[in-house]
Amino acid sequence: MKRFFAHLMAKWKFLAVFLAKFGIWGVGAAAMLDSSTIPIPMDALLAVYVWNDKQHFWLYCLLAAAGSAIGGLLPYGLGRAGGELFLLKHVNRERFERMRNRFENQEFLAMMIPSMLPPPTPWKAFVFAAGVFEMRVESFMLAVFCGRMLRWLALSMLVLKLGPGAVAVVAHHGLALLTIVGGLAVAGFAWWWFCKKRAGKLLED
C-alpha cells in the first residue's frame, strides 16, 4: 500500500501539490482537467482521496463526476462547433451514420455507458461525437455525471474493501465489473422509462 502511494506521488507530485491547494475540491478540479485537456489517472487519484478520508467517499465521487461533466463541455463544444467534417475524415460514412442513429435513438445511454468504462475507452471521442450530433447540453452533462458517478462509486466500494490496490483490480477486470454495474443501471433506467411512458398513457386515457 505504501509503495502504491509512493509511486503515485512520485509520478504526479506536481499535480498533488497543485490539487492540495483546493482541499476537498481538488478531485473535482482534477476531473475537470482530465475531461477537458490534460489526461490524469483519475482512478488512482480518487483511490488516494477515498482511502485517506473514507467517511466522505461519496463526496469525492460526487465532485469528480460533476467536474468530469463540466470539463467534458470543451471537447463537446469543439464537436458542436463544426466537428462533422473532422469526424468524417476519421471514420467512413457507414460508421458515421451508425453513430448518428445511436445518438438519435438512445443519446443518453450512448453517452452514459462510455462514461462508466475505464481506460483505454476513447471517452473523448464519444464526447466529441455527442457535440457533432448535437446532443442536448443538459442530457449530455447528466449522462456523463451518472456514468462517472456509477463508475467511481463502484471503485470506491472496492477501495474501501481492498485498499488503494483496488485500482489494479479495476485495471484488469474493470470491464467485467462495470458491465455488471452498467447492466443494472440500464435495467433501472429502462424500468423508469417504461413506468413514465405507462403513466403518460394512463393520463391520456
PASEBA-1860 file (N, C-alpha, C; in nm, 3 decimals):
! residues 205
1> MKRFFAHL> 0.083/-0.120/0.000/0.000/0.000/0.000/0.087/0.126/0.000 ~ 0.189/0.125/0.086/0.279/0.240/0.092/0.351/0.259/-0.041 ~ 0.386/0.147/-0.104/0.452/0.154/-0.234/0.359/0.214/-0.339 ~ 0.230/0.183/-0.326/0.130/0.239/-0.418/0.128/0.391/-0.408 ~ 0.118/0.443/-0.283/0.115/0.587/-0.262/0.245/0.651/-0.309 ~ 0.357/0.587/-0.277/0.487/0.643/-0.313/0.501/0.655/-0.465 ~ 0.458/0.550/-0.536/0.468/0.551/-0.682/0.380/0.661/-0.742 ~ 0.257/0.672/-0.691/0.164/0.772/-0.744/0.213/0.913/-0.718
9> MAKWKFLA> 0.259/0.938/-0.595/0.304/1.073/-0.560/0.432/1.111/-0.632 ~ 0.520/1.010/-0.655/0.644/1.039/-0.725/0.617/1.077/-0.871 ~ 0.522/1.008/-0.932/0.492/1.032/-1.074/0.410/1.158/-1.094 ~ 0.323/1.189/-0.997/0.232/1.303/-1.011/0.249/1.404/-0.897 ~ 0.373/1.421/-0.854/0.400/1.509/-0.740/0.352/1.651/-0.768 ~ 0.381/1.700/-0.888/0.342/1.838/-0.922/0.190/1.854/-0.916 ~ 0.119/1.749/-0.958/-0.028/1.753/-0.956/-0.080/1.750/-0.813 ~ -0.018/1.665/-0.729/-0.061/1.654/-0.590/-0.044/1.787/-0.517
17> VFLAKFGI> 0.068/1.855/-0.542/0.093/1.985/-0.478/-0.009/2.087/-0.524 ~ -0.038/2.086/-0.653/-0.135/2.181/-0.708/-0.275/2.158/-0.652 ~ -0.317/2.033/-0.649/-0.452/2.000/-0.604/-0.470/2.019/-0.454 ~ -0.359/2.007/-0.379/-0.367/2.025/-0.233/-0.418/2.164/-0.197 ~ -0.395/2.261/-0.285/-0.440/2.398/-0.259/-0.592/2.408/-0.263 ~ -0.657/2.314/-0.329/-0.803/2.318/-0.343/-0.874/2.236/-0.235 ~ -0.798/2.165/-0.152/-0.858/2.084/-0.049/-0.947/1.976/-0.109 ~ -1.067/1.961/-0.053/-1.159/1.856/-0.098/-1.207/1.880/-0.241
25> WGVGAAAM> -1.198/2.006/-0.287/-1.239/2.038/-0.423/-1.135/1.996/-0.527 ~ -1.019/1.952/-0.479/-0.913/1.914/-0.571/-0.949/1.802/-0.665 ~ -1.027/1.704/-0.616/-1.066/1.592/-0.701/-1.158/1.639/-0.814 ~ -1.242/1.738/-0.784/-1.328/1.794/-0.889/-1.247/1.868/-0.994 ~ -1.146/1.944/-0.947/-1.058/2.017/-1.039/-0.980/1.920/-1.127 ~ -0.933/1.809/-1.067/-0.859/1.709/-1.143/-0.946/1.646/-1.249 ~ -1.070/1.612/-1.213/-1.163/1.551/-1.310/-1.194/1.647/-1.423 ~ -1.203/1.776/-1.390/-1.230/1.876/-1.493/-1.115/1.885/-1.593
33> LDSSTIPI> -0.992/1.883/-1.540/-0.875/1.886/-1.628/-0.867/1.760/-1.713 ~ -0.894/1.646/-1.651/-0.887/1.518/-1.722/-0.986/1.512/-1.838 ~ -1.106/1.563/-1.816/-1.210/1.557/-1.919/-1.190/1.660/-2.029 ~ -1.125/1.771/-1.994/-1.113/1.879/-2.093/-0.982/1.878/-2.169 ~ -0.870/1.863/-2.099/-0.741/1.881/-2.166/-0.635/1.780/-2.124 ~ -0.594/1.780/-1.997/-0.479/1.704/-1.951/-0.520/1.566/-1.899 ~ -0.473/1.457/-1.961/-0.507/1.322/-1.911/-0.448/1.301/-1.771 ~ -0.532/1.258/-1.677/-0.492/1.236/-1.539/-0.541/1.097/-1.497
41> PMDALLAV> -0.460/1.022/-1.421/-0.506/0.889/-1.374/-0.610/0.904/-1.264 ~ -0.733/0.934/-1.303/-0.837/0.968/-1.206/-0.868/0.854/-1.110 ~ -0.866/0.730/-1.159/-0.897/0.618/-1.071/-0.798/0.610/-0.955 ~ -0.670/0.622/-0.988/-0.566/0.616/-0.884/-0.575/0.735/-0.790 ~ -0.598/0.851/-0.846/-0.607/0.973/-0.764/-0.727/0.967/-0.670 ~ -0.840/0.923/-0.725/-0.961/0.911/-0.642/-0.942/0.808/-0.532 ~ -0.871/0.700/-0.563/-0.845/0.596/-0.463/-0.769/0.654/-0.344 ~ -0.674/0.742/-0.370/-0.596/0.805/-0.263/-0.687/0.893/-0.177
49> YVWNDKQH> -0.769/0.974/-0.243/-0.863/1.061/-0.169/-0.956/0.977/-0.082 ~ -1.014/0.874/-0.140/-1.112/0.790/-0.068/-1.046/0.718/0.049 ~ -0.927/0.662/0.028/-0.858/0.587/0.132/-0.817/0.677/0.248 ~ -0.782/0.801/0.219/-0.740/0.894/0.323/-0.858/0.956/0.399 ~ -0.977/0.951/0.338/-1.095/1.011/0.401/-1.216/0.923/0.368 ~ -1.219/0.805/0.428/-1.319/0.703/0.393/-1.462/0.750/0.418 ~ -1.480/0.830/0.522/-1.614/0.873/0.560/-1.683/0.955/0.452 ~ -1.604/1.029/0.374/-1.661/1.117/0.273/-1.638/1.066/0.130
57> FWLYCLLA> -1.629/0.934/0.115/-1.602/0.878/-0.018/-1.706/0.923/-0.120 ~ -1.832/0.929/-0.077/-1.941/0.967/-0.168/-1.924/1.110/-0.219 ~ -1.868/1.197/-0.133/-1.849/1.336/-0.172/-1.742/1.348/-0.279 ~ -1.635/1.270/-0.267/-1.530/1.271/-0.369/-1.584/1.222/-0.503 ~ -1.667/1.117/-0.498/-1.729/1.066/-0.621/-1.818/1.172/-0.684 ~ -1.895/1.241/-0.600/-1.987/1.345/-0.647/-1.911/1.459/-0.714 ~ -1.805/1.507/-0.649/-1.727/1.618/-0.704/-1.654/1.577/-0.831 ~ -1.601/1.454/-0.832/-1.530/1.406/-0.951/-1.625/1.392/-1.069
65> AAGSAIGG> -1.745/1.339/-1.044/-1.844/1.323/-1.151/-1.888/1.459/-1.205 ~ -1.910/1.554/-1.115/-1.950/1.688/-1.158/-1.838/1.756/-1.236 ~ -1.715/1.742/-1.188/-1.601/1.802/-1.258/-1.582/1.743/-1.397 ~ -1.604/1.613/-1.409/-1.592/1.546/-1.539/-1.698/1.595/-1.636 ~ -1.821/1.613/-1.586/-1.930/1.662/-1.673/-1.901/1.804/-1.721 ~ -1.849/1.888/-1.633/-1.818/2.026/-1.671/-1.700/2.031/-1.767 ~ -1.594/1.955/-1.736/-1.476/1.953/-1.823/-1.506/1.899/-1.961 ~ -1.600/1.805/-1.969/-1.635/1.746/-2.098/-1.700/1.844/-2.194
73> LLPYGLGR> -1.743/1.959/-2.143/-1.805/2.058/-2.229/-1.709/2.114/-2.334 ~ -1.578/2.108/-2.305/-1.481/2.160/-2.402/-1.475/2.074/-2.528 ~ -1.444/1.943/-2.519/-1.447/1.861/-2.642/-1.587/1.852/-2.702 ~ -1.690/1.856/-2.619/-1.828/1.858/-2.669/-1.851/1.983/-2.753 ~ -1.807/2.098/-2.702/-1.824/2.224/-2.775/-1.747/2.226/-2.906 ~ -1.628/2.166/-2.907/-1.549/2.160/-3.030/-1.621/2.077/-3.135 ~ -1.682/1.968/-3.091/-1.758/1.885/-3.185/-1.878/1.957/-3.239 ~ -1.945/2.030/-3.153/-2.066/2.101/-3.194/-2.034/2.219/-3.285
81> AGGELFLL> -1.916/2.276/-3.267/-1.878/2.394/-3.345/-1.844/2.364/-3.489 ~ -1.836/2.238/-3.524/-1.807/2.205/-3.664/-1.720/2.083/-3.678 ~ -1.747/1.982/-3.595/-1.664/1.863/-3.597/-1.708/1.755/-3.694 ~ -1.817/1.779/-3.766/-1.868/1.675/-3.856/-1.767/1.640/-3.965 ~ -1.707/1.741/-4.026/-1.609/1.717/-4.131/-1.486/1.646/-4.076 ~ -1.445/1.686/-3.956/-1.329/1.622/-3.892/-1.358/1.475/-3.865 ~ -1.477/1.444/-3.816/-1.514/1.307/-3.785/-1.521/1.222/-3.911 ~ -1.572/1.280/-4.018/-1.583/1.207/-4.145/-1.446/1.175/-4.204
89> KHVNRERF> -1.344/1.249/-4.168/-1.209/1.221/-4.215/-1.150/1.099/-4.145 ~ -1.206/1.063/-4.028/-1.150/0.955/-3.949/-1.238/0.829/-3.947 ~ -1.362/0.841/-3.988/-1.449/0.724/-3.997/-1.523/0.729/-4.131 ~ -1.560/0.611/-4.182/-1.631/0.610/-4.309/-1.777/0.651/-4.289 ~ -1.844/0.678/-4.398/-1.982/0.729/-4.391/-2.076/0.629/-4.322 ~ -2.055/0.499/-4.347/-2.143/0.398/-4.288/-2.134/0.400/-4.136 ~ -2.011/0.404/-4.083/-1.993/0.408/-3.939/-2.045/0.541/-3.882 ~ -2.026/0.647/-3.957/-2.074/0.778/-3.914/-2.226/0.777/-3.896
97> ERMRNRFE> -2.295/0.716/-3.991/-2.441/0.709/-3.983/-2.488/0.619/-3.869 ~ -2.412/0.511/-3.842/-2.447/0.424/-3.728/-2.433/0.501/-3.598 ~ -2.329/0.581/-3.587/-2.310/0.663/-3.468/-2.422/0.765/-3.454 ~ -2.458/0.826/-3.566/-2.566/0.925/-3.563/-2.698/0.861/-3.516 ~ -2.728/0.743/-3.570/-2.852/0.674/-3.531/-2.852/0.638/-3.383 ~ -2.735/0.598/-3.332/-2.725/0.562/-3.192/-2.755/0.682/-3.102 ~ -2.701/0.796/-3.139/-2.724/0.916/-3.059/-2.868/0.965/-3.073 ~ -2.924/0.951/-3.192/-3.061/0.997/-3.212/-3.162/0.910/-3.139
105> NQEFLAMM> -3.135/0.778/-3.133/-3.230/0.686/-3.072/-3.211/0.670/-2.921 ~ -3.086/0.668/-2.878/-3.058/0.646/-2.735/-2.940/0.733/-2.692 ~ -2.954/0.862/-2.706/-2.841/0.951/-2.681/-2.793/0.943/-2.535 ~ -2.886/0.927/-2.441/-2.846/0.925/-2.300/-2.756/0.805/-2.272 ~ -2.800/0.686/-2.312/-2.720/0.566/-2.289/-2.593/0.567/-2.373 ~ -2.600/0.626/-2.493/-2.483/0.632/-2.581/-2.371/0.713/-2.518 ~ -2.404/0.803/-2.426/-2.303/0.883/-2.357/-2.276/0.831/-2.216 ~ -2.378/0.777/-2.150/-2.359/0.732/-2.012/-2.270/0.607/-2.005
113> IPSMLPPP> -2.294/0.512/-2.093/-2.219/0.386/-2.087/-2.069/0.407/-2.108 ~ -2.024/0.483/-2.211/-1.880/0.509/-2.224/-1.823/0.583/-2.103 ~ -1.906/0.665/-2.038/-1.859/0.739/-1.920/-1.835/0.647/-1.801 ~ -1.894/0.529/-1.803/-1.876/0.432/-1.696/-1.750/0.348/-1.715 ~ -1.703/0.337/-1.838/-1.596/0.243/-1.868/-1.458/0.302/-1.836 ~ -1.365/0.217/-1.789/-1.230/0.263/-1.754/-1.144/0.277/-1.879 ~ -1.026/0.340/-1.865/-0.931/0.344/-1.977/-0.899/0.202/-2.020 ~ -0.870/0.177/-2.147/-0.843/0.276/-2.254/-0.965/0.313/-2.339
121> TPWKAFVF> -1.083/0.315/-2.283/-1.201/0.358/-2.357/-1.178/0.499/-2.414 ~ -1.197/0.518/-2.546/-1.174/0.651/-2.606/-1.289/0.747/-2.572 ~ -1.297/0.784/-2.445/-1.411/0.861/-2.395/-1.428/0.994/-2.467 ~ -1.319/1.064/-2.490/-1.329/1.197/-2.555/-1.384/1.186/-2.697 ~ -1.364/1.072/-2.762/-1.421/1.053/-2.896/-1.573/1.049/-2.889 ~ -1.627/0.985/-2.786/-1.772/0.982/-2.767/-1.825/1.122/-2.733 ~ -1.748/1.196/-2.652/-1.789/1.332/-2.616/-1.791/1.420/-2.740 ~ -1.687/1.408/-2.821/-1.679/1.486/-2.945/-1.797/1.452/-3.035
129> AAGVFEMR> -1.828/1.322/-3.046/-1.940/1.279/-3.129/-2.073/1.332/-3.076 ~ -2.086/1.340/-2.944/-2.209/1.395/-2.885/-2.229/1.538/-2.928 ~ -2.119/1.613/-2.940/-2.128/1.751/-2.989/-2.162/1.756/-3.136 ~ -2.098/1.668/-3.214/-2.123/1.665/-3.359/-2.270/1.637/-3.388 ~ -2.329/1.543/-3.313/-2.468/1.504/-3.336/-2.567/1.587/-3.255 ~ -2.516/1.696/-3.198/-2.599/1.798/-3.131/-2.686/1.741/-3.020 ~ -2.625/1.658/-2.937/-2.693/1.612/-2.817/-2.720/1.732/-2.727 ~ -2.835/1.737/-2.666/-2.868/1.850/-2.579/-2.768/1.860/-2.464
137> VESFMLAV> -2.728/1.981/-2.431/-2.627/2.003/-2.327/-2.671/1.943/-2.194 ~ -2.796/1.964/-2.157/-2.845/1.914/-2.030/-2.837/1.761/-2.024 ~ -2.879/1.696/-2.132/-2.875/1.550/-2.138/-2.731/1.500/-2.137 ~ -2.644/1.571/-2.208/-2.503/1.534/-2.214/-2.441/1.536/-2.075 ~ -2.459/1.646/-2.003/-2.397/1.661/-1.871/-2.455/1.560/-1.772 ~ -2.584/1.535/-1.780/-2.647/1.439/-1.689/-2.598/1.297/-1.717 ~ -2.584/1.263/-1.847/-2.537/1.129/-1.884/-2.394/1.107/-1.836 ~ -2.307/1.207/-1.856/-2.169/1.196/-1.810/-2.164/1.185/-1.658
145> FCGRMLRW> -2.241/1.269/-1.592/-2.242/1.268/-1.445/-2.287/1.132/-1.392 ~ -2.395/1.078/-1.445/-2.446/0.949/-1.398/-2.347/0.836/-1.424 ~ -2.288/0.836/-1.544/-2.192/0.732/-1.577/-2.069/0.736/-1.489 ~ -2.014/0.856/-1.471/-1.895/0.871/-1.387/-1.925/0.840/-1.241 ~ -2.043/0.883/-1.195/-2.080/0.859/-1.056/-2.088/0.709/-1.028 ~ -2.151/0.633/-1.117/-2.161/0.489/-1.101/-2.023/0.424/-1.103 ~ -1.940/0.469/-1.196/-1.805/0.414/-1.209/-1.724/0.436/-1.082 ~ -1.725/0.557/-1.031/-1.640/0.588/-0.917/-1.699/0.542/-0.784
153> LALSMLVL> -1.829/0.525/-0.777/-1.887/0.463/-0.658/-1.846/0.316/-0.650 ~ -1.849/0.249/-0.765/-1.805/0.109/-0.770/-1.659/0.098/-0.730 ~ -1.576/0.188/-0.782/-1.434/0.189/-0.747/-1.414/0.215/-0.598 ~ -1.490/0.310/-0.544/-1.477/0.344/-0.401/-1.512/0.226/-0.313 ~ -1.615/0.151/-0.350/-1.653/0.033/-0.273/-1.537/-0.067/-0.270 ~ -1.470/-0.082/-0.382/-1.356/-0.173/-0.388/-1.239/-0.121/-0.306 ~ -1.216/0.010/-0.312/-1.107/0.070/-0.235/-1.131/0.052/-0.085 ~ -1.254/0.074/-0.042/-1.287/0.059/0.100/-1.272/-0.087/0.146
161> KLGPGAVA> -1.292/-0.178/0.051/-1.282/-0.321/0.084/-1.139/-0.374/0.071 ~ -1.069/-0.332/-0.036/-0.939/-0.390/-0.068/-0.821/-0.295/-0.049 ~ -0.851/-0.165/-0.030/-0.744/-0.067/-0.022/-0.717/-0.007/-0.159 ~ -0.618/0.085/-0.169/-0.587/0.150/-0.297/-0.548/0.054/-0.408 ~ -0.505/-0.068/-0.369/-0.470/-0.167/-0.470/-0.588/-0.208/-0.555 ~ -0.708/-0.166/-0.517/-0.828/-0.196/-0.596/-0.819/-0.136/-0.735 ~ -0.737/-0.032/-0.749/-0.719/0.031/-0.882/-0.666/-0.071/-0.981 ~ -0.573/-0.158/-0.933/-0.518/-0.263/-1.020/-0.626/-0.364/-1.058
169> VVAHHGLA> -0.718/-0.392/-0.964/-0.829/-0.485/-0.993/-0.917/-0.427/-1.103 ~ -0.947/-0.297/-1.092/-1.029/-0.231/-1.193/-0.958/-0.231/-1.328 ~ -0.826/-0.210/-1.325/-0.749/-0.206/-1.450/-0.755/-0.339/-1.523 ~ -0.755/-0.451/-1.446/-0.755/-0.583/-1.508/-0.896/-0.640/-1.531 ~ -0.988/-0.604/-1.442/-1.122/-0.661/-1.450/-1.230/-0.554/-1.457 ~ -1.188/-0.431/-1.485/-1.282/-0.319/-1.484/-1.397/-0.336/-1.580 ~ -1.370/-0.389/-1.698/-1.476/-0.403/-1.798/-1.585/-0.497/-1.748 ~ -1.544/-0.609/-1.687/-1.643/-0.704/-1.635/-1.722/-0.643/-1.520
177> LLTIVGGL> -1.652/-0.577/-1.429/-1.718/-0.516/-1.313/-1.817/-0.409/-1.356 ~ -1.772/-0.323/-1.447/-1.857/-0.212/-1.488/-1.968/-0.257/-1.583 ~ -1.947/-0.371/-1.650/-2.055/-0.426/-1.732/-2.172/-0.467/-1.643 ~ -2.138/-0.526/-1.527/-2.243/-0.565/-1.432/-2.316/-0.443/-1.379 ~ -2.236/-0.343/-1.335/-2.295/-0.219/-1.284/-2.375/-0.150/-1.393 ~ -2.318/-0.149/-1.513/-2.386/-0.084/-1.625/-2.516/-0.154/-1.660 ~ -2.514/-0.287/-1.656/-2.636/-0.363/-1.684/-2.746/-0.329/-1.585 ~ -2.709/-0.319/-1.458/-2.807/-0.282/-1.356/-2.859/-0.141/-1.378
185> AVAGFAWW> -2.767/-0.049/-1.415/-2.808/0.090/-1.439/-2.901/0.100/-1.560 ~ -2.867/0.029/-1.666/-2.950/0.031/-1.787/-3.088/-0.029/-1.757 ~ -3.090/-0.139/-1.680/-3.217/-0.201/-1.645/-3.302/-0.106/-1.562 ~ -3.238/-0.036/-1.469/-3.309/0.061/-1.386/-3.364/0.176/-1.469 ~ -3.282/0.223/-1.562/-3.325/0.334/-1.648/-3.440/0.289/-1.738 ~ -3.431/0.168/-1.792/-3.537/0.116/-1.879/-3.669/0.101/-1.802 ~ -3.659/0.054/-1.676/-3.778/0.040/-1.594/-3.841/0.176/-1.565 ~ -3.756/0.274/-1.533/-3.805/0.411/-1.508/-3.874/0.467/-1.632
193> WFCKKRAG> -3.815/0.446/-1.749/-3.871/0.498/-1.874/-4.005/0.430/-1.904 ~ -4.010/0.298/-1.880/-4.134/0.224/-1.904/-4.246/0.276/-1.813 ~ -4.213/0.296/-1.686/-4.313/0.348/-1.592/-4.360/0.487/-1.631 ~ -4.267/0.569/-1.680/-4.301/0.705/-1.722/-4.394/0.702/-1.843 ~ -4.361/0.617/-1.940/-4.445/0.605/-2.061/-4.583/0.552/-2.025 ~ -4.586/0.454/-1.936/-4.712/0.393/-1.896/-4.799/0.495/-1.822 ~ -4.737/0.574/-1.734/-4.810/0.677/-1.661/-4.867/0.780/-1.757 ~ -4.790/0.814/-1.862/-4.835/0.910/-1.961/-4.956/0.860/-2.038
201> KLLED> -4.955/0.731/-2.071/-5.068/0.672/-2.144/-5.193/0.668/-2.058 ~ -5.175/0.639/-1.930/-5.290/0.635/-1.838/-5.354/0.773/-1.825 ~ -5.269/0.876/-1.824/-5.321/1.013/-1.814/-5.398/1.051/-1.941 ~ -5.346/1.004/-2.057/-5.413/1.034/-2.185/-5.549/0.966/-2.193 ~ -5.556/0.843/-2.137/-5.681/0.768/-2.140/-5.782/0.829/-2.041
END
